[in-house]
Amino acid sequence: MNLDALRNKPERLIVGLMSGTSCDGVDAALVRIRGSHLDTDLDLLDFRTFPYSPDLRERLLAGRMDAKEVCLLDFILGEEMARAVADLKDRAAAAGRVPDFVASHGHTVAHYPSVSGRPAGGTLQIGQSAVIAERTGLGVVSDFRPGDMAAGGQGAPLVPLADWLLFGRRESTIACLNVGGIANVTVVTPEFEGIRAFDTGPGNMVIDGAAGLLSGGSLMMDQDGQGAARGDVIDALLAALLDHPYFELPPPKSAGREQFGPETYLLPLLDEWKGHTTEDWLATVTLAVARTVADAVNRWVRPEREPECMILSGGGAFNPTLVALLEKELRGLEIAKSEDYGIRSDAREAVAFAILGNETVFNHPGNVPGATGARHPAVLGKITPGSTYAEPDEERADHVA
């Protein structure tokens, strides 16, 4: 990657990649970006989700992986992500466009942010950037989280800069809620320095997990929240779900499968309430997601800044039952969809990492210390050059021979 040449271009075409904790597949967004940092202007040109096979999804959802499995999945996901990039690259070529590089979040297999009494932490994302670069010929910016953690941050959330650019208003405060596998909220203030963000707790991960556990693996999710809509809340189970120490922690804070994976958050409760229907479980877990979001907003956001509205994105935006519960729990706070602001709900995170990749190219910080708790702004990501090797043609090969 010729960084000077990229910086001097009037605009850059970037493929942003994201694989979330729900393990649904690779989200790929083609984003046109002009400028950088607070002067960034962008357009979402294309977006597609490339689902994982059931076998790969099962491997990614495994409660434990040994080193061999992590190594193998790193390269397998590299191939999956390379195919996603190649598809968008071909679609871009049909429109006369050529992507400049890839910005890949990868897939998180372990995330242990620093906590009180344990200043050191760690994080690991897989989806080998060398494979993506080799298969596509494009340079890759990846591995965004360690730079923030090295500076004392949580390594998450990393979307606040993008949220400010996409949804910020000069005269009012907006809350941006993304419900992916984990739910996170960004408080988008008129002034950039006022941004705050944190993970509220579980999202689709536990809804999908409940569907899988209670159906014996025949269901991957609660499609459109239909199961939850038919069920009745199990009050004692709801109380148990809400009794988790994470919810008492003040921001900055981040969460992941380590706290809210189905195997750790739901499975220990299964025996006690296994006599209830799958629908009742789904109703209870879905309410737990909505209530933990609302409790976090009411406790940590509203006392400081009352948002004008909340903009919802992520897979949870497509669950009508969850949306209705959020509207009920967040009484008095209008909920809008990301689509109302020109960004697809399911594309937000892939777009965010395209923005962060652009910041890396310009050697600009991509984190927001007020969101992650880092000691200072930090340049994020590592760069893998695009492949420049080409097989010699026959004439050249004959001459060498």
C-alpha positions as CSV (number, residue, x, y, z in Angstrom):
1,M,0.0,0.0,0.0
2,N,1.4,3.3,-1.0
3,L,0.2,5.5,1.8
4,D,1.3,8.8,0.4
5,A,-0.6,8.0,-2.9
6,L,-3.7,7.1,-1.0
7,R,-3.6,10.2,1.1
8,N,-3.3,12.4,-2.0
9,K,-6.3,10.8,-3.7
10,P,-9.4,13.0,-3.7
11,E,-11.4,10.0,-2.6
12,R,-10.7,6.4,-1.6
13,L,-12.8,3.3,-2.2
14,I,-12.6,1.0,0.9
15,V,-14.1,-2.4,1.5
16,G,-15.0,-2.6,5.2
17,L,-15.4,-6.1,6.7
18,M,-17.0,-7.2,9.9
19,S,-17.8,-10.6,11.5
20,G,-19.8,-10.2,14.6
21,T,-20.2,-12.2,17.8
22,S,-23.5,-13.7,16.4
23,C,-21.3,-15.6,13.9
24,D,-23.9,-15.1,11.1
25,G,-21.4,-14.3,8.3
26,V,-19.1,-11.6,6.8
27,D,-20.6,-8.2,6.4
28,A,-18.9,-6.3,3.5
29,A,-19.4,-2.7,2.6
30,L,-17.9,-0.7,-0.2
31,V,-17.5,2.9,1.1
32,R,-16.3,6.0,-0.8
33,I,-14.5,8.3,1.6
34,R,-13.3,11.9,1.1
35,G,-11.1,13.6,3.7
36,S,-10.3,12.2,7.1
37,H,-11.1,12.5,10.8
38,L,-13.7,15.2,11.5
39,D,-13.6,16.3,7.9
40,T,-14.6,12.9,6.6
41,D,-17.4,12.7,4.0
42,L,-18.6,9.3,2.8
43,D,-21.1,7.4,0.8
44,L,-22.1,3.7,1.1
45,L,-21.9,2.3,-2.4
46,D,-22.6,-1.4,-1.9
47,F,-23.2,-3.8,0.9
48,R,-23.7,-7.6,1.2
49,T,-23.7,-10.2,3.9
50,F,-22.0,-13.5,3.1
51,P,-23.5,-16.2,5.4
52,Y,-21.3,-18.8,7.1
53,S,-22.0,-22.5,6.5
54,P,-23.7,-24.3,9.4
55,D,-20.4,-26.2,10.0
56,L,-18.3,-23.1,10.2
57,R,-20.8,-21.3,12.4
58,E,-20.8,-24.2,14.8
59,R,-17.0,-24.1,15.0
60,L,-17.0,-20.4,15.6
61,L,-19.6,-20.7,18.3
62,A,-17.7,-23.4,20.2
63,G,-17.2,-22.6,23.9
64,R,-13.5,-23.6,23.8
65,M,-10.9,-23.7,21.0
66,D,-7.4,-25.0,21.2
67,A,-4.5,-23.3,19.5
68,K,-4.7,-25.6,16.5
69,E,-8.4,-24.7,15.9
70,V,-7.7,-21.0,16.2
71,C,-4.9,-21.3,13.7
72,L,-7.1,-23.2,11.2
73,L,-10.0,-20.9,11.6
74,D,-7.8,-17.8,11.1
75,F,-7.0,-19.0,7.6
76,I,-10.4,-20.4,6.9
77,L,-12.0,-17.0,7.8
78,G,-9.3,-15.3,5.7
79,E,-10.6,-17.2,2.7
80,E,-14.2,-16.4,3.5
81,M,-13.4,-12.7,3.8
82,A,-11.3,-12.8,0.7
83,R,-14.3,-14.2,-1.2
84,A,-16.5,-11.4,0.1
85,V,-14.0,-8.8,-1.0
86,A,-13.6,-10.4,-4.4
87,D,-17.4,-10.3,-4.9
88,L,-17.6,-6.6,-4.0
89,K,-14.6,-6.0,-6.1
90,D,-16.3,-7.6,-9.2
91,R,-19.5,-5.7,-8.6
92,A,-17.5,-2.5,-8.3
93,A,-15.7,-3.2,-11.5
94,A,-19.0,-3.6,-13.3
95,A,-19.8,0.0,-12.2
96,G,-16.3,1.2,-13.3
97,R,-14.9,1.4,-9.8
98,V,-11.7,0.0,-8.3
99,P,-11.4,-0.5,-4.5
100,D,-8.2,0.9,-3.0
101,F,-7.8,-1.3,0.1
102,V,-9.6,-3.4,2.7
103,A,-10.3,-2.5,6.3
104,S,-11.1,-5.7,8.2
105,H,-12.2,-6.0,11.8
106,G,-11.9,-9.8,11.6
107,H,-13.8,-12.1,14.0
108,T,-13.2,-11.9,17.8
109,V,-12.4,-15.2,19.4
110,A,-11.3,-13.8,22.7
111,H,-11.6,-10.4,24.3
112,Y,-10.4,-9.7,27.9
113,P,-10.3,-6.0,28.5
114,S,-8.5,-4.6,31.6
115,V,-10.5,-4.5,34.8
116,S,-9.8,-3.2,38.3
117,G,-7.1,-5.3,39.8
118,R,-6.0,-6.7,36.4
119,P,-4.5,-3.9,34.4
120,A,-3.3,-6.2,31.6
121,G,-5.8,-7.6,29.2
122,G,-5.8,-9.1,25.7
123,T,-7.8,-9.5,22.6
124,L,-7.7,-11.7,19.5
125,Q,-9.3,-11.3,16.1
126,I,-8.9,-13.9,13.4
127,G,-9.5,-13.7,9.6
128,Q,-5.9,-13.7,8.3
129,S,-5.1,-10.5,6.5
130,A,-2.3,-12.1,4.5
131,V,-4.8,-14.4,2.9
132,I,-7.2,-11.5,2.0
133,A,-4.3,-9.6,0.5
134,E,-3.0,-12.6,-1.5
135,R,-6.4,-13.5,-2.9
136,T,-7.5,-10.0,-3.7
137,G,-4.3,-8.1,-4.5
138,L,-5.5,-5.3,-2.1
139,G,-3.7,-4.0,0.9
140,V,-5.5,-4.7,4.2
141,V,-5.7,-2.7,7.4
142,S,-6.7,-5.0,10.3
143,D,-6.3,-5.7,14.0
144,F,-7.8,-2.5,15.3
145,R,-8.4,-3.3,18.9
146,P,-4.9,-3.9,20.4
147,G,-3.7,-0.3,19.8
148,D,-6.4,1.0,22.1
149,M,-5.8,-1.7,24.7
150,A,-2.1,-1.0,24.7
151,A,-3.0,2.6,25.6
152,G,-5.1,1.4,28.6
153,G,-8.5,1.2,26.8
154,Q,-11.1,-1.5,26.6
155,G,-10.5,-2.0,22.9
156,A,-14.2,-1.4,22.5
157,P,-16.5,0.1,21.4
158,L,-14.6,1.4,18.3
159,V,-17.6,2.7,16.4
160,P,-18.0,6.1,18.2
161,L,-16.0,8.1,15.6
162,A,-18.1,6.6,12.8
163,D,-21.3,7.3,14.8
164,W,-20.3,11.0,15.2
165,L,-19.6,11.3,11.5
166,L,-22.7,9.5,10.4
167,F,-25.3,10.8,12.9
168,G,-23.9,13.8,14.7
169,R,-25.9,17.0,14.9
170,R,-24.7,20.5,15.7
171,E,-27.5,21.4,18.1
172,S,-28.5,18.2,19.9
173,T,-27.3,14.9,21.5
174,I,-28.2,11.6,19.8
175,A,-27.9,8.1,21.2
176,C,-26.9,5.4,18.8
177,L,-27.8,1.8,19.8
178,N,-26.3,-1.1,17.9
179,V,-27.8,-4.5,18.8
180,G,-25.5,-7.1,17.4
181,G,-24.3,-10.1,19.3
182,I,-23.5,-7.6,22.1
183,A,-25.4,-4.4,22.4
184,N,-23.5,-1.1,22.6
185,V,-24.6,2.6,22.8
186,T,-22.8,5.7,21.7
187,V,-23.8,9.1,23.0
188,V,-23.2,11.4,20.1
189,T,-22.8,15.0,21.4
190,P,-22.6,18.1,19.3
191,E,-18.9,18.5,20.3
192,F,-16.6,15.6,19.4
193,E,-14.9,15.7,22.8
194,G,-18.1,14.8,24.6
195,I,-18.7,11.4,22.9
196,R,-19.2,8.5,25.3
197,A,-19.8,4.9,24.4
198,F,-19.9,1.5,26.1
199,D,-21.4,-2.0,25.8
200,T,-24.7,-2.3,27.6
201,G,-24.5,-6.1,27.7
202,P,-26.0,-9.0,25.8
203,G,-27.7,-8.6,22.4
204,N,-28.6,-11.1,19.7
205,M,-26.1,-13.6,21.0
206,V,-28.3,-14.7,23.9
207,I,-31.5,-14.6,21.8
208,D,-29.9,-16.8,19.1
209,G,-28.3,-18.9,21.9
210,A,-31.6,-19.5,23.6
211,A,-33.2,-20.6,20.3
212,G,-30.3,-23.0,19.7
213,L,-30.2,-24.5,23.2
214,L,-34.0,-24.9,23.6
215,S,-34.5,-26.4,20.1
216,G,-31.6,-28.8,20.3
217,G,-29.8,-26.9,17.6
218,S,-32.6,-27.0,15.0
219,L,-33.1,-23.2,15.3
220,M,-30.3,-20.7,14.7
221,M,-32.3,-17.6,15.7
222,D,-35.8,-16.4,16.7
223,Q,-36.8,-15.3,13.2
224,D,-38.4,-11.8,13.4
225,G,-38.9,-12.3,17.2
226,Q,-42.0,-14.5,16.5
227,G,-41.1,-17.0,19.2
228,A,-40.7,-14.3,21.8
229,A,-44.0,-12.7,20.8
230,R,-45.8,-16.0,21.5
231,G,-44.2,-16.6,24.9
232,D,-44.8,-15.5,28.4
233,V,-42.0,-14.0,30.5
234,I,-40.6,-16.3,33.3
235,D,-40.1,-13.7,36.1
236,A,-37.6,-15.8,38.1
237,L,-35.5,-16.5,35.1
238,L,-35.6,-12.8,34.1
239,A,-34.3,-11.9,37.6
240,A,-31.5,-14.4,37.3
241,L,-30.5,-13.0,33.9
242,L,-30.4,-9.5,35.3
243,D,-28.3,-10.5,38.3
244,H,-24.9,-10.3,36.6
245,P,-22.1,-8.2,37.9
246,Y,-21.4,-6.6,34.5
247,F,-24.5,-4.5,34.7
248,E,-23.3,-2.7,37.9
249,L,-20.0,-1.7,36.3
250,P,-19.8,2.0,35.3
251,P,-18.5,2.9,31.8
252,P,-16.1,2.7,30.1
253,K,-16.7,-1.0,29.8
254,S,-16.9,-3.7,27.1
255,A,-18.4,-7.2,27.0
256,G,-18.2,-10.3,24.8
257,R,-18.8,-14.0,24.6
258,E,-16.7,-14.4,27.7
259,Q,-19.5,-12.9,29.8
260,F,-22.6,-13.5,27.7
261,G,-22.0,-16.5,25.5
262,P,-24.9,-18.9,25.8
263,E,-22.6,-21.5,27.3
264,T,-21.7,-19.2,30.2
265,Y,-24.8,-17.0,30.6
266,L,-27.7,-19.3,29.7
267,L,-26.6,-23.0,30.1
268,P,-26.1,-22.8,33.9
269,L,-29.8,-21.7,34.1
270,L,-31.2,-24.3,31.8
271,D,-31.8,-27.2,34.2
272,E,-33.8,-25.0,36.7
273,W,-36.1,-23.7,34.0
274,K,-36.0,-26.5,31.4
275,G,-39.7,-27.2,32.0
276,H,-40.7,-24.0,30.3
277,T,-41.4,-23.7,26.5
278,T,-38.9,-22.4,24.0
279,E,-41.3,-19.5,23.4
280,D,-41.3,-18.6,27.1
281,W,-37.5,-18.6,27.2
282,L,-37.3,-16.4,24.1
283,A,-39.8,-14.0,25.6
284,T,-37.7,-13.8,28.8
285,V,-34.3,-13.5,27.1
286,T,-35.5,-10.8,24.7
287,L,-36.9,-8.8,27.5
288,A,-33.6,-9.1,29.4
289,V,-31.8,-7.6,26.4
290,A,-34.3,-4.7,26.2
291,R,-34.2,-4.1,29.9
292,T,-30.4,-4.1,30.2
293,V,-30.2,-1.6,27.4
294,A,-32.8,0.6,29.0
295,D,-31.3,0.3,32.5
296,A,-27.8,1.2,31.1
297,V,-29.2,4.3,29.2
298,N,-31.3,5.4,32.2
299,R,-28.4,4.9,34.6
300,W,-25.3,6.1,32.7
301,V,-26.6,8.3,29.9
302,R,-29.7,10.2,30.7
303,P,-28.5,11.8,34.0
304,E,-25.7,13.6,32.0
305,R,-27.3,14.1,28.6
306,E,-30.9,13.6,27.6
307,P,-30.7,12.3,24.0
308,E,-33.2,13.8,21.5
309,C,-33.7,10.3,20.0
310,M,-32.1,6.9,19.8
311,I,-31.0,5.6,16.4
312,L,-31.1,1.8,16.3
313,S,-29.0,-0.4,14.0
314,G,-27.6,-4.0,13.9
315,G,-29.4,-7.2,13.6
316,G,-31.7,-6.4,16.5
317,A,-33.3,-3.6,14.4
318,F,-34.9,-6.4,12.3
319,N,-36.6,-8.0,15.4
320,P,-40.0,-6.4,15.8
321,T,-40.6,-7.9,19.2
322,L,-37.3,-6.5,20.5
323,V,-37.9,-3.1,19.0
324,A,-41.3,-2.9,20.7
325,L,-39.8,-3.9,24.0
326,L,-37.1,-1.2,23.6
327,E,-39.7,1.4,22.9
328,K,-41.6,0.3,26.0
329,E,-38.6,0.2,28.3
330,L,-37.1,3.4,27.0
331,R,-40.2,5.3,27.7
332,G,-40.1,8.9,26.5
333,L,-37.2,8.3,24.1
334,E,-38.0,8.2,20.4
335,I,-36.4,5.3,18.6
336,A,-35.5,5.8,14.9
337,K,-33.8,3.4,12.5
338,S,-30.4,3.8,10.9
339,E,-32.1,3.7,7.5
340,D,-33.8,7.0,8.3
341,Y,-30.4,8.5,8.2
342,G,-29.3,6.8,5.0
343,I,-27.3,3.9,6.5
344,R,-28.5,0.4,6.4
345,S,-28.9,-1.0,9.9
346,D,-26.9,-4.1,9.1
347,A,-24.1,-2.2,7.4
348,R,-23.2,0.2,10.2
349,E,-20.2,-1.7,11.7
350,A,-18.7,-2.6,8.3
351,V,-18.9,1.1,7.4
352,A,-17.3,2.0,10.7
353,F,-14.3,-0.1,10.0
354,A,-13.9,1.4,6.6
355,I,-13.7,4.7,8.3
356,L,-11.2,3.5,10.8
357,G,-9.1,2.0,8.0
358,N,-9.1,5.5,6.4
359,E,-7.9,7.0,9.7
360,T,-5.0,4.5,9.8
361,V,-3.9,5.4,6.3
362,F,-3.7,9.0,7.4
363,N,-1.9,8.1,10.6
364,H,-4.8,9.6,12.6
365,P,-6.2,8.2,15.9
366,G,-9.2,6.0,15.5
367,N,-10.2,5.5,19.1
368,V,-12.2,7.9,21.3
369,P,-10.7,7.8,24.8
370,G,-13.9,9.0,26.4
371,A,-15.5,5.8,25.0
372,T,-12.8,3.2,25.6
373,G,-11.1,4.6,28.6
374,A,-7.7,4.8,26.8
375,R,-5.1,7.2,28.3
376,H,-4.8,9.0,25.0
377,P,-5.9,8.9,21.3
378,A,-4.1,6.0,19.4
379,V,-3.5,5.1,15.8
380,L,-5.2,1.8,15.3
381,G,-4.6,-1.1,13.0
382,K,-1.8,-2.9,11.2
383,I,-1.1,-2.9,7.5
384,T,-0.6,-5.9,5.2
385,P,0.5,-4.8,1.7
386,G,-1.4,-6.0,-1.2
387,S,0.0,-8.9,-3.3
388,T,2.2,-7.7,-6.2
389,Y,3.4,-11.1,-7.3
390,A,2.4,-12.4,-10.7
391,E,3.1,-15.8,-12.2
392,P,5.7,-15.4,-15.0
393,D,4.3,-15.8,-18.5
394,E,5.4,-18.8,-20.6
395,E,8.0,-16.8,-22.6
396,R,9.6,-15.5,-19.5
397,A,9.6,-19.0,-17.9
398,D,11.2,-20.5,-21.0
399,H,13.9,-17.9,-21.0
400,V,14.7,-18.5,-17.4
401,A,14.8,-22.2,-17.9
